[in-house]
Amino acid sequence: MNKGKKVTKLKRSREQREALLRTLSQDLIRKGTIHTTEKRAKALQPYVERLITKARRGNISGRRYAAQVLDDMSVGLLCDEVAPRYVDRNGGYTRIIKAPQRESDKAKMAIIELV
């Protein structure tokens, strides 16, 4: 039986893909909104939502899980400011909005933001 792929590879190796998602998630947590390609936004969404879900519990294990992925400044922002906003919400912390195509290579663009 053919199973669907679980991870969007983004034409990168595992290490490069993890580094890309790590930097995109740091930017999203710091700024609240980022402008990127549609495929990157769709790959980033479950990654960031998993981080917020773990950090919203407010215990030390959630902070340590975020510290494995993010830098110190982003961990502080995530655990102290971003995650407490979503205590009453059961998922769906991010929103993807389609944007006009990029002029140079006509890539589909999107805006991903924290709700």
Summary of the structure (lengths in Angstrom):
residues: 115
radius of gyration: 14.8
end to end distance: 37.5
largest distance: 45.4
contacts: 308
relative contact order: 0.19
helix: 53%
strand: 15%
